[in-house]
């Protein structure tokens, strides 16, 4: 009986942890790239006077290239870096 409870508890914990990992990884998909691209485009339009605008624009282009090649994780991370560079959260 104790083994069954332990096994059930382990199964529930595994599902919970797996679900959390899946939610975190969900952003590193084509949809995540699309959402981040829209945020970055809006940030670039509103922060054209930022001192590091050119570098942010270049980083955005690199992130877009990653996403278009199916490398969603680096693409999303690149877009996040652009937002940091522009001071947008």
N, CA, C and O atoms as a CHARMM CRD file, in Angstrom:
* protein
*
  356
    1    1 UNK  N      0.82300  -1.19100   0.00000 PROA 1      0.00000
    2    1 UNK  CA     0.00000   0.00000   0.00000 PROA 1      0.00000
    3    1 UNK  C      0.86500   1.25300   0.00000 PROA 1      0.00000
    4    1 UNK  O      0.56200   2.20900  -0.71400 PROA 1      0.00000
    5    2 UNK  N      1.93300   1.26600   0.78600 PROA 2      0.00000
    6    2 UNK  CA     2.80800   2.42600   0.86400 PROA 2      0.00000
    7    2 UNK  C      3.49900   2.66500  -0.47500 PROA 2      0.00000
    8    2 UNK  O      3.67800   3.80800  -0.89500 PROA 2      0.00000
    9    3 UNK  N      3.88500   1.57900  -1.13800 PROA 3      0.00000
   10    3 UNK  CA     4.52400   1.71500  -2.44000 PROA 3      0.00000
   11    3 UNK  C      3.58400   2.37600  -3.44000 PROA 3      0.00000
   12    3 UNK  O      4.01300   3.21100  -4.23700 PROA 3      0.00000
   13    4 UNK  N      2.32600   2.01400  -3.40400 PROA 4      0.00000
   14    4 UNK  CA     1.34400   2.59900  -4.32700 PROA 4      0.00000
   15    4 UNK  C      1.19800   4.09400  -4.07900 PROA 4      0.00000
   16    4 UNK  O      1.11500   4.87100  -5.03000 PROA 4      0.00000
   17    5 UNK  N      1.16600   4.50600  -2.82300 PROA 5      0.00000
   18    5 UNK  CA     1.07100   5.94100  -2.49900 PROA 5      0.00000
   19    5 UNK  C      2.31700   6.68600  -2.95900 PROA 5      0.00000
   20    5 UNK  O      2.23300   7.78800  -3.50000 PROA 5      0.00000
   21    6 UNK  N      3.46400   6.07500  -2.73900 PROA 6      0.00000
   22    6 UNK  CA     4.73100   6.69600  -3.15400 PROA 6      0.00000
   23    6 UNK  C      4.77700   6.83400  -4.67200 PROA 6      0.00000
   24    6 UNK  O      5.18600   7.86900  -5.19800 PROA 6      0.00000
   25    7 UNK  N      4.35800   5.79100  -5.36200 PROA 7      0.00000
   26    7 UNK  CA     4.35800   5.82100  -6.82400 PROA 7      0.00000
   27    7 UNK  C      3.38500   6.87500  -7.34700 PROA 7      0.00000
   28    7 UNK  O      3.69300   7.59500  -8.29700 PROA 7      0.00000
   29    8 UNK  N      2.22900   6.96100  -6.73300 PROA 8      0.00000
   30    8 UNK  CA     1.23100   7.95200  -7.14800 PROA 8      0.00000
   31    8 UNK  C      1.74500   9.36200  -6.90300 PROA 8      0.00000
   32    8 UNK  O      1.57100  10.24100  -7.74700 PROA 8      0.00000
   33    9 UNK  N      2.37200   9.58300  -5.76300 PROA 9      0.00000
   34    9 UNK  CA     2.93000  10.89800  -5.45000 PROA 9      0.00000
   35    9 UNK  C      4.02900  11.26100  -6.43900 PROA 9      0.00000
   36    9 UNK  O      4.09500  12.39600  -6.90900 PROA 9      0.00000
   37   10 UNK  N      4.88300  10.31000  -6.75200 PROA 10     0.00000
   38   10 UNK  CA     5.95600  10.55100  -7.71500 PROA 10     0.00000
   39   10 UNK  C      5.38500  10.88100  -9.09600 PROA 10     0.00000
   40   10 UNK  O      5.90700  11.74900  -9.79500 PROA 10     0.00000
   41   11 UNK  N      4.33100  10.19800  -9.47800 PROA 11     0.00000
   42   11 UNK  CA     3.71200  10.46100 -10.77700 PROA 11     0.00000
   43   11 UNK  C      3.11800  11.86500 -10.83200 PROA 11     0.00000
   44   11 UNK  O      3.26800  12.56700 -11.83200 PROA 11     0.00000
   45   12 UNK  N      2.45300  12.26900  -9.77000 PROA 12     0.00000
   46   12 UNK  CA     1.85100  13.60400  -9.72400 PROA 12     0.00000
   47   12 UNK  C      2.94200  14.67300  -9.78300 PROA 12     0.00000
   48   12 UNK  O      2.81300  15.64600 -10.52500 PROA 12     0.00000
   49   13 UNK  N      4.00800  14.50100  -9.01400 PROA 13     0.00000
   50   13 UNK  CA     5.10800  15.46700  -9.02300 PROA 13     0.00000
   51   13 UNK  C      5.77000  15.54000 -10.39600 PROA 13     0.00000
   52   13 UNK  O      6.12900  16.62400 -10.85700 PROA 13     0.00000
   53   14 UNK  N      5.93000  14.40800 -11.03900 PROA 14     0.00000
   54   14 UNK  CA     6.52300  14.39200 -12.37800 PROA 14     0.00000
   55   14 UNK  C      5.66700  15.17100 -13.36500 PROA 14     0.00000
   56   14 UNK  O      6.18700  15.92900 -14.18400 PROA 14     0.00000
   57   15 UNK  N      4.36900  14.98600 -13.28700 PROA 15     0.00000
   58   15 UNK  CA     3.47100  15.71600 -14.17600 PROA 15     0.00000
   59   15 UNK  C      3.51400  17.21400 -13.91300 PROA 15     0.00000
   60   15 UNK  O      3.49000  18.01900 -14.84400 PROA 15     0.00000
   61   16 UNK  N      3.57700  17.58000 -12.64000 PROA 16     0.00000
   62   16 UNK  CA     3.62400  18.99100 -12.28400 PROA 16     0.00000
   63   16 UNK  C      4.91000  19.63000 -12.79400 PROA 16     0.00000
   64   16 UNK  O      4.87200  20.71400 -13.37600 PROA 16     0.00000
   65   17 UNK  N      6.03500  18.97700 -12.58300 PROA 17     0.00000
   66   17 UNK  CA     7.31500  19.51300 -13.04200 PROA 17     0.00000
   67   17 UNK  C      7.39700  19.52100 -14.55600 PROA 17     0.00000
   68   17 UNK  O      7.92600  20.46700 -15.14100 PROA 17     0.00000
   69   18 UNK  N      6.89200  18.50200 -15.19000 PROA 18     0.00000
   70   18 UNK  CA     6.87100  18.45400 -16.64800 PROA 18     0.00000
   71   18 UNK  C      6.00600  19.54800 -17.22600 PROA 18     0.00000
   72   18 UNK  O      6.34900  20.13200 -18.25300 PROA 18     0.00000
   73   19 UNK  N      4.89100  19.83400 -16.58400 PROA 19     0.00000
   74   19 UNK  CA     4.01600  20.91000 -17.04200 PROA 19     0.00000
   75   19 UNK  C      4.67500  22.26300 -16.92300 PROA 19     0.00000
   76   19 UNK  O      4.50300  23.11500 -17.79400 PROA 19     0.00000
   77   20 UNK  N      5.42600  22.47500 -15.85700 PROA 20     0.00000
   78   20 UNK  CA     6.13600  23.73400 -15.66600 PROA 20     0.00000
   79   20 UNK  C      7.20500  23.90800 -16.73200 PROA 20     0.00000
   80   20 UNK  O      7.35600  24.99700 -17.28600 PROA 20     0.00000
   81   21 UNK  N      7.93600  22.86000 -17.01900 PROA 21     0.00000
   82   21 UNK  CA     8.96300  22.92900 -18.05400 PROA 21     0.00000
   83   21 UNK  C      8.34700  23.18300 -19.42000 PROA 21     0.00000
   84   21 UNK  O      8.90500  23.92100 -20.23200 PROA 21     0.00000
   85   22 UNK  N      7.20200  22.57300 -19.67000 PROA 22     0.00000
   86   22 UNK  CA     6.53800  22.78400 -20.95600 PROA 22     0.00000
   87   22 UNK  C      6.05900  24.21900 -21.09300 PROA 22     0.00000
   88   22 UNK  O      6.11700  24.79400 -22.18000 PROA 22     0.00000
   89   23 UNK  N      5.58700  24.80300 -19.99500 PROA 23     0.00000
   90   23 UNK  CA     5.13700  26.19700 -20.06200 PROA 23     0.00000
   91   23 UNK  C      6.31400  27.12400 -20.32500 PROA 23     0.00000
   92   23 UNK  O      6.17900  28.09200 -21.07400 PROA 23     0.00000
   93   24 UNK  N      7.46000  26.84600 -19.72500 PROA 24     0.00000
   94   24 UNK  CA     8.64100  27.68200 -19.94200 PROA 24     0.00000
   95   24 UNK  C      9.15600  27.52700 -21.36600 PROA 24     0.00000
   96   24 UNK  O      9.59700  28.49900 -21.98000 PROA 24     0.00000
   97   25 UNK  N      9.10000  26.31000 -21.89100 PROA 25     0.00000
   98   25 UNK  CA     9.59800  26.07000 -23.23800 PROA 25     0.00000
   99   25 UNK  C      8.61900  26.54200 -24.30300 PROA 25     0.00000
  100   25 UNK  O      8.99300  26.68900 -25.46700 PROA 25     0.00000
  101   26 UNK  N      7.37700  26.77700 -23.91900 PROA 26     0.00000
  102   26 UNK  CA     6.37500  27.17600 -24.89500 PROA 26     0.00000
  103   26 UNK  C      6.75500  28.48000 -25.59400 PROA 26     0.00000
  104   26 UNK  O      6.43800  28.66900 -26.76800 PROA 26     0.00000
  105   27 UNK  N      7.42100  29.36400 -24.89100 PROA 27     0.00000
  106   27 UNK  CA     7.78300  30.63700 -25.47800 PROA 27     0.00000
  107   27 UNK  C      8.83300  30.45900 -26.57300 PROA 27     0.00000
  108   27 UNK  O      8.94100  31.30600 -27.46000 PROA 27     0.00000
  109   28 UNK  N      9.59200  29.39500 -26.52900 PROA 28     0.00000
  110   28 UNK  CA    10.62300  29.13900 -27.52800 PROA 28     0.00000
  111   28 UNK  C     10.04900  28.35500 -28.70300 PROA 28     0.00000
  112   28 UNK  O     10.57900  27.31400 -29.09200 PROA 28     0.00000
  113   29 UNK  N      8.97000  28.86700 -29.25400 PROA 29     0.00000
  114   29 UNK  CA     8.31700  28.26100 -30.41500 PROA 29     0.00000
  115   29 UNK  C      8.14800  29.32600 -31.48200 PROA 29     0.00000
  116   29 UNK  O      8.51900  30.48300 -31.28500 PROA 29     0.00000
  117   30 UNK  N      7.59300  28.93200 -32.59800 PROA 30     0.00000
  118   30 UNK  CA     7.32800  29.89700 -33.66300 PROA 30     0.00000
  119   30 UNK  C      6.37300  30.97500 -33.17100 PROA 30     0.00000
  120   30 UNK  O      6.51800  32.14300 -33.53300 PROA 30     0.00000
  121   31 UNK  N      5.40700  30.59800 -32.35700 PROA 31     0.00000
  122   31 UNK  CA     4.45600  31.57600 -31.82000 PROA 31     0.00000
  123   31 UNK  C      5.16600  32.52700 -30.86900 PROA 31     0.00000
  124   31 UNK  O      4.88800  33.72600 -30.86500 PROA 31     0.00000
  125   32 UNK  N      6.08400  31.99800 -30.06100 PROA 32     0.00000
  126   32 UNK  CA     6.87100  32.84800 -29.17500 PROA 32     0.00000
  127   32 UNK  C      7.68600  33.85600 -29.95800 PROA 32     0.00000
  128   32 UNK  O      7.77300  35.02300 -29.57700 PROA 32     0.00000
  129   33 UNK  N      8.28500  33.40700 -31.05600 PROA 33     0.00000
  130   33 UNK  CA     9.04300  34.31800 -31.91700 PROA 33     0.00000
  131   33 UNK  C      8.13300  35.40200 -32.48900 PROA 33     0.00000
  132   33 UNK  O      8.50700  36.57300 -32.53600 PROA 33     0.00000
  133   34 UNK  N      6.94700  35.00900 -32.91900 PROA 34     0.00000
  134   34 UNK  CA     6.02000  35.97300 -33.50400 PROA 34     0.00000
  135   34 UNK  C      5.60900  37.02700 -32.47800 PROA 34     0.00000
  136   34 UNK  O      5.58200  38.21700 -32.79000 PROA 34     0.00000
  137   35 UNK  N      5.29300  36.60300 -31.27400 PROA 35     0.00000
  138   35 UNK  CA     4.88300  37.54100 -30.21800 PROA 35     0.00000
  139   35 UNK  C      6.02200  38.48800 -29.86200 PROA 35     0.00000
  140   35 UNK  O      5.82000  39.69600 -29.73400 PROA 35     0.00000
  141   36 UNK  N      7.21400  37.93600 -29.70400 PROA 36     0.00000
  142   36 UNK  CA     8.36200  38.76800 -29.35600 PROA 36     0.00000
  143   36 UNK  C      8.70900  39.71800 -30.49500 PROA 36     0.00000
  144   36 UNK  O      9.12300  40.85100 -30.24900 PROA 36     0.00000
  145   37 UNK  N      8.54800  39.27700 -31.72100 PROA 37     0.00000
  146   37 UNK  CA     8.81600  40.14400 -32.86900 PROA 37     0.00000
  147   37 UNK  C      7.89500  41.36200 -32.84600 PROA 37     0.00000
  148   37 UNK  O      8.33200  42.48100 -33.11600 PROA 37     0.00000
  149   38 UNK  N      6.64000  41.14400 -32.52900 PROA 38     0.00000
  150   38 UNK  CA     5.69300  42.25800 -32.45500 PROA 38     0.00000
  151   38 UNK  C      6.06600  43.22200 -31.34300 PROA 38     0.00000
  152   38 UNK  O      5.99400  44.43700 -31.52600 PROA 38     0.00000
  153   39 UNK  N      6.46800  42.68900 -30.18300 PROA 39     0.00000
  154   39 UNK  CA     6.87600  43.54700 -29.06900 PROA 39     0.00000
  155   39 UNK  C      8.11300  44.36900 -29.43900 PROA 39     0.00000
  156   39 UNK  O      8.19000  45.56200 -29.14800 PROA 39     0.00000
  157   40 UNK  N      9.06200  43.71900 -30.07500 PROA 40     0.00000
  158   40 UNK  CA    10.30500  44.39100 -30.44800 PROA 40     0.00000
  159   40 UNK  C     10.04200  45.45500 -31.51300 PROA 40     0.00000
  160   40 UNK  O     10.60800  46.54700 -31.45300 PROA 40     0.00000
  161   41 UNK  N      9.19600  45.14600 -32.47400 PROA 41     0.00000
  162   41 UNK  CA     8.86800  46.12900 -33.50300 PROA 41     0.00000
  163   41 UNK  C      8.25000  47.37700 -32.88300 PROA 41     0.00000
  164   41 UNK  O      8.60800  48.49600 -33.25000 PROA 41     0.00000
  165   42 UNK  N      7.33700  47.19100 -31.95800 PROA 42     0.00000
  166   42 UNK  CA     6.70700  48.32900 -31.27700 PROA 42     0.00000
  167   42 UNK  C      7.73800  49.10200 -30.45900 PROA 42     0.00000
  168   42 UNK  O      7.72600  50.33200 -30.44300 PROA 42     0.00000
  169   43 UNK  N      8.63600  48.37300 -29.77700 PROA 43     0.00000
  170   43 UNK  CA     9.65700  49.03800 -28.96400 PROA 43     0.00000
  171   43 UNK  C     10.62100  49.82500 -29.84400 PROA 43     0.00000
  172   43 UNK  O     11.00500  50.94100 -29.49400 PROA 43     0.00000
  173   44 UNK  N     11.01400  49.25800 -30.97700 PROA 44     0.00000
  174   44 UNK  CA    11.92100  49.96400 -31.88500 PROA 44     0.00000
  175   44 UNK  C     11.26500  51.22200 -32.45500 PROA 44     0.00000
  176   44 UNK  O     11.93400  52.23600 -32.65500 PROA 44     0.00000
  177   45 UNK  N      9.98000  51.15900 -32.71400 PROA 45     0.00000
  178   45 UNK  CA     9.27800  52.32700 -33.23500 PROA 45     0.00000
  179   45 UNK  C      9.16800  53.42800 -32.19000 PROA 45     0.00000
  180   45 UNK  O      9.25400  54.61200 -32.51900 PROA 45     0.00000
  181   46 UNK  N      8.98000  53.04300 -30.93600 PROA 46     0.00000
  182   46 UNK  CA     8.78500  54.05000 -29.89400 PROA 46     0.00000
  183   46 UNK  C     10.09200  54.55000 -29.28200 PROA 46     0.00000
  184   46 UNK  O     10.09800  55.58100 -28.61000 PROA 46     0.00000
  185   47 UNK  N     11.18200  53.84700 -29.50000 PROA 47     0.00000
  186   47 UNK  CA    12.46700  54.21100 -28.88400 PROA 47     0.00000
  187   47 UNK  C     13.52400  54.55900 -29.93300 PROA 47     0.00000
  188   47 UNK  O     14.69500  54.22000 -29.76300 PROA 47     0.00000
  189   48 UNK  N     13.12800  55.22500 -31.00400 PROA 48     0.00000
  190   48 UNK  CA    14.07000  55.54200 -32.06800 PROA 48     0.00000
  191   48 UNK  C     15.16900  56.50000 -31.62200 PROA 48     0.00000
  192   48 UNK  O     16.21000  56.59500 -32.27300 PROA 48     0.00000
  193   49 UNK  N     14.94800  57.20600 -30.52600 PROA 49     0.00000
  194   49 UNK  CA    15.95900  58.14000 -30.02900 PROA 49     0.00000
  195   49 UNK  C     16.88300  57.50400 -28.99200 PROA 49     0.00000
  196   49 UNK  O     17.71100  58.19500 -28.39800 PROA 49     0.00000
  197   50 UNK  N     16.75300  56.20600 -28.77000 PROA 50     0.00000
  198   50 UNK  CA    17.60600  55.51200 -27.79300 PROA 50     0.00000
  199   50 UNK  C     19.05700  55.54600 -28.26700 PROA 50     0.00000
  200   50 UNK  O     19.31900  55.40000 -29.46100 PROA 50     0.00000
  201   51 UNK  N     19.99500  55.73600 -27.35200 PROA 51     0.00000
  202   51 UNK  CA    21.40000  55.82800 -27.73800 PROA 51     0.00000
  203   51 UNK  C     21.94700  54.55400 -28.38900 PROA 51     0.00000
  204   51 UNK  O     22.87500  54.62300 -29.19500 PROA 51     0.00000
  205   52 UNK  N     21.38800  53.40600 -28.05100 PROA 52     0.00000
  206   52 UNK  CA    21.85400  52.14100 -28.63500 PROA 52     0.00000
  207   52 UNK  C     20.83900  51.57600 -29.62700 PROA 52     0.00000
  208   52 UNK  O     20.72100  50.36000 -29.77900 PROA 52     0.00000
  209   53 UNK  N     20.11800  52.45200 -30.29100 PROA 53     0.00000
  210   53 UNK  CA    19.08100  52.02900 -31.23300 PROA 53     0.00000
  211   53 UNK  C     19.67000  51.16600 -32.35300 PROA 53     0.00000
  212   53 UNK  O     19.10300  50.12900 -32.69800 PROA 53     0.00000
  213   54 UNK  N     20.79400  51.58500 -32.91800 PROA 54     0.00000
  214   54 UNK  CA    21.38900  50.84200 -34.04100 PROA 54     0.00000
  215   54 UNK  C     21.77400  49.42900 -33.61600 PROA 54     0.00000
  216   54 UNK  O     21.53400  48.46900 -34.34800 PROA 54     0.00000
  217   55 UNK  N     22.37000  49.30500 -32.43500 PROA 55     0.00000
  218   55 UNK  CA    22.74500  47.97500 -31.94500 PROA 55     0.00000
  219   55 UNK  C     21.50900  47.12400 -31.66600 PROA 55     0.00000
  220   55 UNK  O     21.50200  45.92200 -31.93000 PROA 55     0.00000
  221   56 UNK  N     20.46500  47.75200 -31.13100 PROA 56     0.00000
  222   56 UNK  CA    19.22100  47.02400 -30.87000 PROA 56     0.00000
  223   56 UNK  C     18.59500  46.56100 -32.18200 PROA 56     0.00000
  224   56 UNK  O     18.08000  45.44700 -32.26900 PROA 56     0.00000
  225   57 UNK  N     18.64000  47.40300 -33.18400 PROA 57     0.00000
  226   57 UNK  CA    18.08600  47.05500 -34.50000 PROA 57     0.00000
  227   57 UNK  C     18.84600  45.86900 -35.09800 PROA 57     0.00000
  228   57 UNK  O     18.24700  44.95600 -35.66700 PROA 57     0.00000
  229   58 UNK  N     20.16000  45.89900 -34.96000 PROA 58     0.00000
  230   58 UNK  CA    20.99000  44.80600 -35.46400 PROA 58     0.00000
  231   58 UNK  C     20.68300  43.50400 -34.72100 PROA 58     0.00000
  232   58 UNK  O     20.59800  42.43800 -35.33000 PROA 58     0.00000
  233   59 UNK  N     20.51900  43.60300 -33.41200 PROA 59     0.00000
  234   59 UNK  CA    20.17400  42.42500 -32.59900 PROA 59     0.00000
  235   59 UNK  C     18.80700  41.87400 -33.00700 PROA 59     0.00000
  236   59 UNK  O     18.61200  40.65900 -33.05200 PROA 59     0.00000
  237   60 UNK  N     17.87200  42.76000 -33.30000 PROA 60     0.00000
  238   60 UNK  CA    16.53900  42.32800 -33.74500 PROA 60     0.00000
  239   60 UNK  C     16.62500  41.57500 -35.06400 PROA 60     0.00000
  240   60 UNK  O     15.93400  40.57600 -35.26200 PROA 60     0.00000
  241   61 UNK  N     17.47100  42.05400 -35.95800 PROA 61     0.00000
  242   61 UNK  CA    17.64500  41.36500 -37.23900 PROA 61     0.00000
  243   61 UNK  C     18.23800  39.97500 -37.04200 PROA 61     0.00000
  244   61 UNK  O     17.84400  39.02400 -37.71600 PROA 61     0.00000
  245   62 UNK  N     19.18100  39.86500 -36.11900 PROA 62     0.00000
  246   62 UNK  CA    19.78500  38.56500 -35.81500 PROA 62     0.00000
  247   62 UNK  C     18.74300  37.61200 -35.22200 PROA 62     0.00000
  248   62 UNK  O     18.67600  36.44200 -35.59700 PROA 62     0.00000
  249   63 UNK  N     17.93400  38.12500 -34.29400 PROA 63     0.00000
  250   63 UNK  CA    16.88500  37.30400 -33.68600 PROA 63     0.00000
  251   63 UNK  C     15.88800  36.83500 -34.74200 PROA 63     0.00000
  252   63 UNK  O     15.44700  35.68600 -34.72700 PROA 63     0.00000
  253   64 UNK  N     15.54300  37.73200 -35.65100 PROA 64     0.00000
  254   64 UNK  CA    14.61200  37.37300 -36.72800 PROA 64     0.00000
  255   64 UNK  C     15.19700  36.26200 -37.59600 PROA 64     0.00000
  256   64 UNK  O     14.48100  35.35000 -38.01100 PROA 64     0.00000
  257   65 UNK  N     16.49500  36.34100 -37.86900 PROA 65     0.00000
  258   65 UNK  CA    17.15100  35.30700 -38.67500 PROA 65     0.00000
  259   65 UNK  C     17.10100  33.95900 -37.96400 PROA 65     0.00000
  260   65 UNK  O     16.83700  32.93500 -38.59600 PROA 65     0.00000
  261   66 UNK  N     17.35100  33.95000 -36.65300 PROA 66     0.00000
  262   66 UNK  CA    17.26100  32.69500 -35.89700 PROA 66     0.00000
  263   66 UNK  C     15.85400  32.11300 -36.00600 PROA 66     0.00000
  264   66 UNK  O     15.68300  30.92800 -36.29100 PROA 66     0.00000
  265   67 UNK  N     14.84800  32.96000 -35.77600 PROA 67     0.00000
  266   67 UNK  CA    13.47000  32.47000 -35.81600 PROA 67     0.00000
  267   67 UNK  C     13.10000  31.94500 -37.19900 PROA 67     0.00000
  268   67 UNK  O     12.42600  30.92100 -37.31300 PROA 67     0.00000
  269   68 UNK  N     13.53100  32.62900 -38.23700 PROA 68     0.00000
  270   68 UNK  CA    13.17000  32.20000 -39.58800 PROA 68     0.00000
  271   68 UNK  C     13.85900  30.89900 -39.97800 PROA 68     0.00000
  272   68 UNK  O     13.42000  30.21600 -40.90300 PROA 68     0.00000
  273   69 UNK  N     14.93700  30.55300 -39.27600 PROA 69     0.00000
  274   69 UNK  CA    15.63000  29.29000 -39.54200 PROA 69     0.00000
  275   69 UNK  C     15.16000  28.17100 -38.61000 PROA 69     0.00000
  276   69 UNK  O     15.72900  27.08000 -38.60500 PROA 69     0.00000
  277   70 UNK  N     14.10600  28.45300 -37.81500 PROA 70     0.00000
  278   70 UNK  CA    13.55500  27.44700 -36.92100 PROA 70     0.00000
  279   70 UNK  C     14.30800  27.31000 -35.60600 PROA 70     0.00000
  280   70 UNK  O     14.06900  26.36900 -34.85000 PROA 70     0.00000
  281   71 UNK  N     15.20800  28.23100 -35.33000 PROA 71     0.00000
  282   71 UNK  CA    15.97100  28.21400 -34.08200 PROA 71     0.00000
  283   71 UNK  C     15.28300  29.17600 -33.11800 PROA 71     0.00000
  284   71 UNK  O     15.75700  30.28700 -32.87600 PROA 71     0.00000
  285   72 UNK  N     14.14600  28.71900 -32.57100 PROA 72     0.00000
  286   72 UNK  CA    13.25300  29.59100 -31.81200 PROA 72     0.00000
  287   72 UNK  C     13.82300  30.03900 -30.47200 PROA 72     0.00000
  288   72 UNK  O     13.61500  31.18300 -30.06700 PROA 72     0.00000
  289   73 UNK  N     14.53300  29.16500 -29.78300 PROA 73     0.00000
  290   73 UNK  CA    15.11500  29.52700 -28.49100 PROA 73     0.00000
  291   73 UNK  C     16.06300  30.71400 -28.59700 PROA 73     0.00000
  292   73 UNK  O     15.87000  31.71700 -27.91000 PROA 73     0.00000
  293   74 UNK  N     17.09700  30.61800 -29.45400 PROA 74     0.00000
  294   74 UNK  CA    17.99800  31.76000 -29.61500 PROA 74     0.00000
  295   74 UNK  C     17.28400  33.00100 -30.17400 PROA 74     0.00000
  296   74 UNK  O     17.65800  34.13200 -29.86300 PROA 74     0.00000
  297   75 UNK  N     16.26300  32.77800 -30.99500 PROA 75     0.00000
  298   75 UNK  CA    15.51100  33.91100 -31.53400 PROA 75     0.00000
  299   75 UNK  C     14.77100  34.66600 -30.45200 PROA 75     0.00000
  300   75 UNK  O     14.82700  35.89500 -30.39700 PROA 75     0.00000
  301   76 UNK  N     14.07800  33.94100 -29.59100 PROA 76     0.00000
  302   76 UNK  CA    13.33600  34.56900 -28.49300 PROA 76     0.00000
  303   76 UNK  C     14.31500  35.25700 -27.54000 PROA 76     0.00000
  304   76 UNK  O     14.05300  36.36500 -27.07100 PROA 76     0.00000
  305   77 UNK  N     15.43300  34.60500 -27.25700 PROA 77     0.00000
  306   77 UNK  CA    16.43400  35.21900 -26.37900 PROA 77     0.00000
  307   77 UNK  C     16.99900  36.49400 -26.99700 PROA 77     0.00000
  308   77 UNK  O     17.25200  37.47500 -26.29700 PROA 77     0.00000
  309   78 UNK  N     17.18900  36.47200 -28.29400 PROA 78     0.00000
  310   78 UNK  CA    17.67700  37.67100 -28.98400 PROA 78     0.00000
  311   78 UNK  C     16.68300  38.81200 -28.89400 PROA 78     0.00000
  312   78 UNK  O     17.06500  39.96100 -28.67200 PROA 78     0.00000
  313   79 UNK  N     15.41400  38.49900 -29.06500 PROA 79     0.00000
  314   79 UNK  CA    14.37900  39.52200 -28.93900 PROA 79     0.00000
  315   79 UNK  C     14.31500  40.06600 -27.51500 PROA 79     0.00000
  316   79 UNK  O     14.11500  41.26300 -27.31100 PROA 79     0.00000
  317   80 UNK  N     14.48400  39.18000 -26.52800 PROA 80     0.00000
  318   80 UNK  CA    14.49000  39.63500 -25.13100 PROA 80     0.00000
  319   80 UNK  C     15.64200  40.60300 -24.88300 PROA 80     0.00000
  320   80 UNK  O     15.49800  41.58300 -24.15300 PROA 80     0.00000
  321   81 UNK  N     16.78500  40.31500 -25.50200 PROA 81     0.00000
  322   81 UNK  CA    17.95400  41.19200 -25.34800 PROA 81     0.00000
  323   81 UNK  C     17.66400  42.57100 -25.94800 PROA 81     0.00000
  324   81 UNK  O     18.07200  43.58900 -25.38900 PROA 81     0.00000
  325   82 UNK  N     16.97100  42.60400 -27.07000 PROA 82     0.00000
  326   82 UNK  CA    16.61100  43.88800 -27.68700 PROA 82     0.00000
  327   82 UNK  C     15.76600  44.71200 -26.72600 PROA 82     0.00000
  328   82 UNK  O     16.00700  45.90500 -26.54200 PROA 82     0.00000
  329   83 UNK  N     14.78200  44.07600 -26.12000 PROA 83     0.00000
  330   83 UNK  CA    13.92400  44.78700 -25.17500 PROA 83     0.00000
  331   83 UNK  C     14.72300  45.31800 -23.99100 PROA 83     0.00000
  332   83 UNK  O     14.47500  46.42500 -23.51300 PROA 83     0.00000
  333   84 UNK  N     15.67900  44.52600 -23.52100 PROA 84     0.00000
  334   84 UNK  CA    16.54800  44.98900 -22.43100 PROA 84     0.00000
  335   84 UNK  C     17.38200  46.18800 -22.88100 PROA 84     0.00000
  336   84 UNK  O     17.52600  47.16600 -22.14800 PROA 84     0.00000
  337   85 UNK  N     17.92700  46.10000 -24.09300 PROA 85     0.00000
  338   85 UNK  CA    18.75900  47.18700 -24.60900 PROA 85     0.00000
  339   85 UNK  C     17.98500  48.49800 -24.69800 PROA 85     0.00000
  340   85 UNK  O     18.53800  49.57800 -24.49200 PROA 85     0.00000
  341   86 UNK  N     16.70300  48.38200 -25.00700 PROA 86     0.00000
  342   86 UNK  CA    15.86400  49.57700 -25.16300 PROA 86     0.00000
  343   86 UNK  C     15.21100  49.99100 -23.85600 PROA 86     0.00000
  344   86 UNK  O     14.53700  51.01900 -23.79600 PROA 86     0.00000
  345   87 UNK  N     15.40300  49.20000 -22.81100 PROA 87     0.00000
  346   87 UNK  CA    14.79700  49.53000 -21.51400 PROA 87     0.00000
  347   87 UNK  C     13.31900  49.28700 -21.44500 PROA 87     0.00000
  348   87 UNK  O     12.59900  49.96700 -20.71300 PROA 87     0.00000
  349   88 UNK  N     12.85900  48.31100 -22.21200 PROA 88     0.00000
  350   88 UNK  CA    11.43600  47.95200 -22.23900 PROA 88     0.00000
  351   88 UNK  C     11.28400  46.62000 -21.52700 PROA 88     0.00000
  352   88 UNK  O     12.05600  45.69100 -21.76400 PROA 88     0.00000
  353   89 UNK  N     10.27800  46.52600 -20.64800 PROA 89     0.00000
  354   89 UNK  CA    10.08600  45.26100 -19.93000 PROA 89     0.00000
  355   89 UNK  C      8.92100  44.48400 -20.47300 PROA 89     0.00000
  356   89 UNK  O      8.62100  43.39600 -19.98100 PROA 89     0.00000
